[in-house]
């Protein structure tokens, strides 16, 4: 028996497409998890933490080693200063962070601006908080933000704007001009921004991630989410966090303490080591971005050669492509046929739209967080589409 408020959302499209891929032994370019592991030094750090006794509940807001490392990282990379003990909170993954943050920030009847296509947990979390989503739509192929439409969606009940950059599923990186326009609206209308920046280290072609908290007037009204799952190819460890002013962190913590209370202690200690070793020092990020740029470029060529029209992503590890030249089917039908007949699993992004689902019906989302051999095998199967 499923609660009434959850019935409209059904099963997650990620789980559905991965199950279909497994059933048909398809190459899984649907769910965004790598088919390789991150640096072995992080595993060693986790084992060392376990053997040293870091196996009991951590501090609910986050192990002190990790929150200090997070604070150091934000300061060094972006010039953003956060008190590690009062302005950082650690979650069991950024998805839990989204839920806990919205539960803590919203009252029933409040409104939340969501930019579609969206990560599918956003409207669910808004609904669980008793709030009402309002939508602004990005359109293929450039996914430019319509600032005038964004302002039209703001009402007296609007409390929060959820901003995801680099953006899943489109790969868009919001421009400084777009962020400035968003900041201006948030200041004028007294909105809080929940900034989902889990792909902050995955940008390409000289584009640099700009946290909206760095825009004048936004540090005090932005709660920024990030995680280590994407950066270190360890999505199963589920270590995420938020940084922001104490009043917003306190709101998220008020819910988090009753959702998961604390995140796995040895993984937190290991991630503190990872942030200091690989983000604050060394050339890990440069190599990370270079390797992902090569994967992106390979899959862009493969999709183009197969007949797709491709929106080249500036960030994340996803590509959105238009299949109109290949089929007149909708995204769900074509995605399922791609699995059953060609052995390649993708995500039909119609599930990421609410106001204008027609915008996703000719599109598919491909994940390129895979070994090059996996992408080569997928490319060979996609060539049959021609």
JOMOVEN-V685613 format. One record per backbone hydrogen bond with DSSP energy under -0.5 kcal/mol. CO is the residue of the C=O (numbers start at 1). NH is the residue of the N-H. E is the energy in kcal/mol with one decimal. If there is no record, write none. Layout:
# JOMOVEN-V685613
co->CO nh->NH e->E
co->CO nh->NH e->E
This chain:
# JOMOVEN-V685613
co->3 nh->6 e->-1.5
co->3 nh->7 e->-1.1
co->4 nh->7 e->-0.6
co->4 nh->8 e->-0.6
co->6 nh->9 e->-1.4
co->6 nh->10 e->-0.8
co->7 nh->10 e->-0.7
co->12 nh->16 e->-2.1
co->13 nh->17 e->-2.4
co->14 nh->18 e->-2.1
co->15 nh->19 e->-2.3
co->16 nh->20 e->-2.0
co->17 nh->21 e->-2.4
co->18 nh->22 e->-2.4
co->19 nh->23 e->-2.2
co->20 nh->24 e->-1.7
co->21 nh->26 e->-2.7
co->22 nh->25 e->-0.8
co->26 nh->28 e->-0.5
co->27 nh->29 e->-1.1
co->27 nh->345 e->-3.1
co->29 nh->367 e->-2.3
co->31 nh->33 e->-2.0
co->39 nh->42 e->-1.4
co->39 nh->43 e->-0.7
co->40 nh->44 e->-2.1
co->41 nh->45 e->-2.0
co->42 nh->46 e->-2.0
co->43 nh->47 e->-2.6
co->44 nh->48 e->-2.5
co->45 nh->49 e->-2.1
co->46 nh->50 e->-2.2
co->47 nh->51 e->-2.5
co->48 nh->52 e->-1.5
co->49 nh->54 e->-2.7
co->50 nh->53 e->-1.4
co->53 nh->55 e->-2.0
co->59 nh->62 e->-1.9
co->61 nh->90 e->-1.5
co->63 nh->67 e->-2.6
co->64 nh->68 e->-2.0
co->65 nh->69 e->-1.7
co->66 nh->70 e->-2.8
co->67 nh->71 e->-2.2
co->68 nh->72 e->-2.4
co->69 nh->73 e->-2.3
co->70 nh->74 e->-2.5
co->71 nh->75 e->-1.9
co->72 nh->76 e->-2.4
co->73 nh->77 e->-2.7
co->74 nh->78 e->-1.9
co->74 nh->80 e->-1.6
co->75 nh->79 e->-1.5
co->79 nh->81 e->-0.6
co->80 nh->82 e->-0.6
co->83 nh->86 e->-0.6
co->83 nh->87 e->-2.9
co->87 nh->244 e->-1.7
co->89 nh->242 e->-2.5
co->91 nh->93 e->-1.8
co->91 nh->240 e->-2.1
co->93 nh->97 e->-1.5
co->94 nh->98 e->-2.3
co->95 nh->99 e->-1.9
co->96 nh->100 e->-3.1
co->97 nh->101 e->-2.4
co->98 nh->102 e->-2.4
co->99 nh->103 e->-2.9
co->100 nh->104 e->-2.1
co->101 nh->105 e->-1.9
co->102 nh->106 e->-2.0
co->107 nh->110 e->-2.4
co->110 nh->132 e->-2.8
co->111 nh->159 e->-3.0
co->111 nh->160 e->-1.3
co->112 nh->114 e->-0.5
co->112 nh->134 e->-2.8
co->113 nh->162 e->-2.6
co->114 nh->116 e->-0.6
co->114 nh->136 e->-2.0
co->116 nh->138 e->-3.2
co->119 nh->122 e->-2.1
co->120 nh->124 e->-0.6
co->121 nh->125 e->-2.8
co->122 nh->126 e->-2.4
co->123 nh->127 e->-2.2
co->124 nh->128 e->-2.6
co->125 nh->129 e->-1.6
co->126 nh->131 e->-2.2
co->127 nh->130 e->-1.9
co->130 nh->109 e->-2.5
co->132 nh->112 e->-2.4
co->134 nh->114 e->-3.2
co->136 nh->116 e->-2.9
co->139 nh->143 e->-2.6
co->145 nh->147 e->-1.1
co->146 nh->150 e->-2.1
co->147 nh->151 e->-2.3
co->148 nh->152 e->-1.9
co->149 nh->153 e->-1.3
co->150 nh->153 e->-0.5
co->150 nh->154 e->-0.5
co->151 nh->154 e->-1.1
co->155 nh->158 e->-1.2
co->157 nh->111 e->-2.5
co->159 nh->192 e->-2.3
co->160 nh->113 e->-2.5
co->161 nh->163 e->-0.6
co->161 nh->194 e->-2.4
co->162 nh->115 e->-0.5
co->162 nh->164 e->-0.5
co->163 nh->165 e->-0.6
co->163 nh->196 e->-2.4
co->167 nh->169 e->-0.5
co->167 nh->171 e->-3.4
co->171 nh->314 e->-1.6
co->171 nh->315 e->-1.5
co->172 nh->166 e->-0.6
co->172 nh->167 e->-3.2
co->172 nh->174 e->-0.5
co->175 nh->179 e->-2.7
co->176 nh->180 e->-2.4
co->177 nh->181 e->-2.1
co->178 nh->182 e->-2.5
co->179 nh->183 e->-2.7
co->180 nh->184 e->-2.2
co->181 nh->185 e->-2.0
co->182 nh->186 e->-2.5
co->183 nh->187 e->-2.5
co->184 nh->188 e->-2.3
co->185 nh->189 e->-2.3
co->186 nh->190 e->-0.6
co->186 nh->191 e->-2.3
co->187 nh->190 e->-0.6
co->192 nh->161 e->-2.6
co->192 nh->194 e->-0.5
co->193 nh->195 e->-0.8
co->193 nh->223 e->-2.8
co->194 nh->163 e->-2.1
co->194 nh->196 e->-0.7
co->195 nh->197 e->-0.9
co->195 nh->225 e->-3.6
co->196 nh->165 e->-1.3
co->197 nh->200 e->-1.8
co->199 nh->202 e->-2.2
co->201 nh->203 e->-0.7
co->202 nh->316 e->-2.0
co->204 nh->207 e->-2.1
co->209 nh->211 e->-0.6
co->211 nh->214 e->-1.8
co->212 nh->215 e->-1.5
co->215 nh->218 e->-2.3
co->218 nh->221 e->-1.4
co->219 nh->222 e->-0.8
co->221 nh->193 e->-2.8
co->222 nh->224 e->-0.6
co->223 nh->195 e->-2.2
co->224 nh->243 e->-2.0
co->225 nh->197 e->-2.6
co->226 nh->241 e->-2.4
co->228 nh->232 e->-2.4
co->229 nh->234 e->-1.6
co->230 nh->233 e->-0.6
co->233 nh->38 e->-0.5
co->234 nh->237 e->-1.7
co->235 nh->238 e->-0.7
co->238 nh->240 e->-0.5
co->239 nh->228 e->-2.0
co->240 nh->91 e->-2.9
co->241 nh->226 e->-2.0
co->242 nh->89 e->-2.1
co->243 nh->224 e->-2.9
co->245 nh->248 e->-1.0
co->245 nh->249 e->-2.3
co->246 nh->250 e->-3.2
co->247 nh->251 e->-1.1
co->248 nh->252 e->-2.0
co->249 nh->253 e->-2.7
co->250 nh->254 e->-2.0
co->251 nh->255 e->-0.9
co->252 nh->255 e->-0.6
co->252 nh->256 e->-2.8
co->253 nh->257 e->-2.3
co->255 nh->258 e->-2.0
co->255 nh->259 e->-0.9
co->256 nh->259 e->-0.8
co->256 nh->260 e->-1.6
co->256 nh->261 e->-2.4
co->260 nh->262 e->-2.9
co->264 nh->268 e->-1.7
co->265 nh->269 e->-2.2
co->266 nh->270 e->-2.3
co->267 nh->271 e->-2.3
co->268 nh->272 e->-1.8
co->269 nh->273 e->-1.7
co->270 nh->274 e->-2.3
co->271 nh->275 e->-2.6
co->272 nh->276 e->-1.9
co->273 nh->277 e->-2.6
co->274 nh->278 e->-2.9
co->274 nh->279 e->-0.7
co->275 nh->279 e->-1.3
co->275 nh->280 e->-2.3
co->278 nh->285 e->-0.6
co->283 nh->287 e->-2.0
co->284 nh->288 e->-2.9
co->285 nh->289 e->-2.7
co->286 nh->290 e->-2.1
co->287 nh->291 e->-2.7
co->288 nh->292 e->-2.0
co->289 nh->293 e->-2.4
co->290 nh->294 e->-1.8
co->291 nh->295 e->-1.8
co->292 nh->296 e->-2.9
co->293 nh->297 e->-2.7
co->294 nh->298 e->-2.1
co->295 nh->299 e->-2.4
co->296 nh->300 e->-2.7
co->297 nh->301 e->-2.0
co->298 nh->302 e->-2.3
co->299 nh->303 e->-2.7
co->300 nh->304 e->-2.5
co->301 nh->305 e->-2.8
co->302 nh->306 e->-1.4
co->303 nh->307 e->-0.6
co->303 nh->308 e->-2.5
co->304 nh->307 e->-1.2
co->308 nh->310 e->-0.6
co->309 nh->322 e->-3.3
co->310 nh->312 e->-0.8
co->311 nh->320 e->-0.7
co->314 nh->204 e->-2.5
co->317 nh->368 e->-2.4
co->319 nh->366 e->-3.1
co->320 nh->311 e->-2.2
co->321 nh->364 e->-1.9
co->322 nh->309 e->-2.4
co->323 nh->326 e->-2.2
co->323 nh->327 e->-1.6
co->330 nh->334 e->-2.6
co->331 nh->335 e->-2.5
co->332 nh->336 e->-2.0
co->333 nh->337 e->-2.1
co->334 nh->338 e->-2.3
co->335 nh->339 e->-1.3
co->336 nh->340 e->-2.6
co->337 nh->341 e->-2.7
co->337 nh->342 e->-0.7
co->338 nh->342 e->-0.8
co->338 nh->344 e->-1.8
co->339 nh->343 e->-1.2
co->343 nh->27 e->-2.9
co->345 nh->29 e->-1.9
co->347 nh->349 e->-0.8
co->347 nh->365 e->-2.6
co->348 nh->351 e->-1.2
co->349 nh->352 e->-2.3
co->350 nh->353 e->-1.4
co->352 nh->117 e->-0.6
co->352 nh->118 e->-2.0
co->356 nh->359 e->-2.0
co->357 nh->360 e->-1.6
co->358 nh->361 e->-0.7
co->360 nh->363 e->-1.5
co->362 nh->323 e->-2.4
co->364 nh->321 e->-2.4
co->364 nh->366 e->-0.5
co->365 nh->347 e->-2.2
co->366 nh->319 e->-2.6
co->368 nh->370 e->-1.5
co->369 nh->35 e->-0.7
co->371 nh->374 e->-0.5
co->371 nh->375 e->-2.0
co->372 nh->376 e->-2.6
co->373 nh->377 e->-2.1
co->374 nh->378 e->-2.2
co->375 nh->379 e->-2.6
co->376 nh->380 e->-2.0
co->377 nh->381 e->-1.5
co->378 nh->382 e->-2.5
co->379 nh->383 e->-1.6
co->381 nh->384 e->-1.1
co->382 nh->385 e->-2.0
co->383 nh->386 e->-1.5
